[in-house]
Amino acid sequence: MSTANLDNAGTFTLGTRTVTRLGYGAMQLAGPHVFGPPKDRAAAVAVLRDAVANGVDHIDTSDFYGPYVVNEIIREALHPYPDNLVIVTKVGARRGDDASWLPAFSREALTQAVHDNLRHLGLDAMDVVNLRSMIDPFGPAEGSLEEPLTVLADLQRQGLIKHIGLSNVTAKQVEDGRKIAPIVCVQNHYNVVHRADDALIDRLARERTAYVPFFPLGGFTPLQSATLSDVAARLGKTPMQVALAWLLQRSRNILLIPGTSSLAHLRENLAAAEIALPAEALKALDAMADARAA
Ligand SMILES: NC(=O)c1ccc[n+]([C@@H]2O[C@H](COP(=O)([O-])OP(=O)(O)OC[C@H]3O[C@@H](n4cnc5c(N)ncnc54)[C@H](OP(=O)(O)O)[C@@H]3O)[C@@H](O)[C@H]2O)c1
């Protein structure tokens, strides 16, 4: 049964495909700390199937979620994939035995990662592969991405990757990256209270490039704010729905990939497509970000 009309969210171009602006991020389907299997694999499968049944046609993943676990669950839940489904992965990191996140930028590691993603997902070519910068794992940091991006461009020429994106990067890295390969999307940390990428989003919008915020709901520490709760209560919605609706209204080139392991949360999140935030709600939410920046 349909929970929300995702058409209200609109669509945007991702590479050569058009996707609905409300998608799904699969990271939460792994075990604790994104490591090992989930407690309830059947529930994870059900979340993915429900997302697609309700109109989600853009799923974000990586082989380093689990590792391998999340891609295998996606394959179990959805393969053979519907023609309209765009699966986006990311490479550039690997997991230590202690669940740590380590850089994996060598030619061998990147090539292996693309092949691993294809094998675990059951695909011949990836729609989009994001190069995840690990120069600083916790936020964009300047430094050259020329070598790893050249490897992905080679894999693109071989037909294993259709489109390339960048993640955890600066505006300069996007500009420099475009000299090596077309960059179809940027995936960085951004949400209603964390707005460091405002200028980059506006620039990418002018260039008709997708911006895909990770941690749209705050990530490992989900958003909590009295303002968000007040706005939500006045609209009869939940704070998470307001946070997603704000992102949808922020810019046309923003594609959402909220993550959840819960069917109820998935449906709640998809219903955010139907919310139009009034001017006074936008003003209150902007004041919240201004207060944090001050
Ligand atoms: N490129 C990168 O470096 C990078 C980094 C991180 C993530 N990502 C991608 O971005 C996607 C989104 O990020 P994320 O999943 O880390 O963070 P998120 O979407 O900001 O938030 C997920 C957290 O919010 C909770 N949640 C979701 N919906 C909720 C609701 N309606 N009410 C209350 N709590 C709710 C989830 O718990 P429940 O499971 O209990 O719902 C989970 O704890 C990931 O899935 C992944 O694909 C990329």
PDBQT file of the ligand as one rigid body, heavy atoms in Angstrom, charges set to zero:
ROOT
HETATM    1  N1  LIG A 301      29.474   9.598   1.939  1.00  0.00    +0.000 N 
HETATM    2  C1  LIG A 301      29.609   9.396   3.227  1.00  0.00    +0.000 C 
HETATM    3  O1  LIG A 301      30.673   9.580   3.810  1.00  0.00    +0.000 OA
HETATM    4  C2  LIG A 301      28.421   8.931   4.029  1.00  0.00    +0.000 A 
HETATM    5  C3  LIG A 301      28.487   8.957   5.431  1.00  0.00    +0.000 A 
HETATM    6  C4  LIG A 301      27.372   8.550   6.135  1.00  0.00    +0.000 A 
HETATM    7  C5  LIG A 301      26.232   8.140   5.486  1.00  0.00    +0.000 A 
HETATM    8  N2  LIG A 301      26.199   8.101   4.109  1.00  0.00    +0.000 N 
HETATM    9  C6  LIG A 301      24.964   7.711   3.384  1.00  0.00    +0.000 C 
HETATM   10  O2  LIG A 301      23.934   8.595   3.767  1.00  0.00    +0.000 OA
HETATM   11  C7  LIG A 301      22.783   7.876   4.193  1.00  0.00    +0.000 C 
HETATM   12  C8  LIG A 301      22.052   8.669   5.261  1.00  0.00    +0.000 C 
HETATM   13  O3  LIG A 301      22.864   8.853   6.390  1.00  0.00    +0.000 OA
HETATM   14  P1  LIG A 301      22.650   8.087   7.767  1.00  0.00    +0.000 P 
HETATM   15  O4  LIG A 301      21.747   6.917   7.582  1.00  0.00    +0.000 OA
HETATM   16  O5  LIG A 301      23.976   7.869   8.342  1.00  0.00    +0.000 OA
HETATM   17  O6  LIG A 301      21.994   9.187   8.664  1.00  0.00    +0.000 OA
HETATM   18  P2  LIG A 301      20.551   9.902   8.708  1.00  0.00    +0.000 P 
HETATM   19  O7  LIG A 301      19.734   9.515   7.542  1.00  0.00    +0.000 OA
HETATM   20  O8  LIG A 301      20.815  11.320   8.977  1.00  0.00    +0.000 OA
HETATM   21  O9  LIG A 301      19.937   9.318  10.041  1.00  0.00    +0.000 OA
HETATM   22  C9  LIG A 301      19.819   7.981  10.318  1.00  0.00    +0.000 C 
HETATM   23  C10 LIG A 301      19.462   7.858  11.801  1.00  0.00    +0.000 C 
HETATM   24  O10 LIG A 301      18.198   8.469  12.029  1.00  0.00    +0.000 OA
HETATM   25  C11 LIG A 301      17.276   7.499  12.533  1.00  0.00    +0.000 C 
HETATM   26  N3  LIG A 301      15.994   7.770  11.865  1.00  0.00    +0.000 N 
HETATM   27  C12 LIG A 301      15.698   7.661  10.551  1.00  0.00    +0.000 A 
HETATM   28  N4  LIG A 301      14.421   8.033  10.320  1.00  0.00    +0.000 NA
HETATM   29  C13 LIG A 301      13.906   8.390  11.522  1.00  0.00    +0.000 A 
HETATM   30  C14 LIG A 301      12.632   8.856  11.923  1.00  0.00    +0.000 A 
HETATM   31  N5  LIG A 301      11.646   9.040  11.054  1.00  0.00    +0.000 N 
HETATM   32  N6  LIG A 301      12.448   9.127  13.245  1.00  0.00    +0.000 NA
HETATM   33  C15 LIG A 301      13.446   8.937  14.145  1.00  0.00    +0.000 A 
HETATM   34  N7  LIG A 301      14.676   8.493  13.820  1.00  0.00    +0.000 NA
HETATM   35  C16 LIG A 301      14.894   8.222  12.509  1.00  0.00    +0.000 A 
HETATM   36  C17 LIG A 301      17.838   6.165  12.178  1.00  0.00    +0.000 C 
HETATM   37  O11 LIG A 301      17.484   5.193  13.128  1.00  0.00    +0.000 OA
HETATM   38  P3  LIG A 301      16.432   4.006  12.793  1.00  0.00    +0.000 P 
HETATM   39  O12 LIG A 301      17.194   2.985  12.001  1.00  0.00    +0.000 OA
HETATM   40  O13 LIG A 301      16.019   3.550  14.132  1.00  0.00    +0.000 OA
HETATM   41  O14 LIG A 301      15.322   4.617  12.015  1.00  0.00    +0.000 OA
HETATM   42  C18 LIG A 301      19.339   6.428  12.247  1.00  0.00    +0.000 C 
HETATM   43  O15 LIG A 301      19.783   6.361  13.581  1.00  0.00    +0.000 OA
HETATM   44  C19 LIG A 301      23.366   6.551   4.692  1.00  0.00    +0.000 C 
HETATM   45  O16 LIG A 301      22.392   5.558   4.756  1.00  0.00    +0.000 OA
HETATM   46  C20 LIG A 301      24.465   6.309   3.690  1.00  0.00    +0.000 C 
HETATM   47  O17 LIG A 301      23.917   5.692   2.528  1.00  0.00    +0.000 OA
HETATM   48  C21 LIG A 301      27.274   8.514   3.384  1.00  0.00    +0.000 A 
ENDROOT
TORSDOF 0
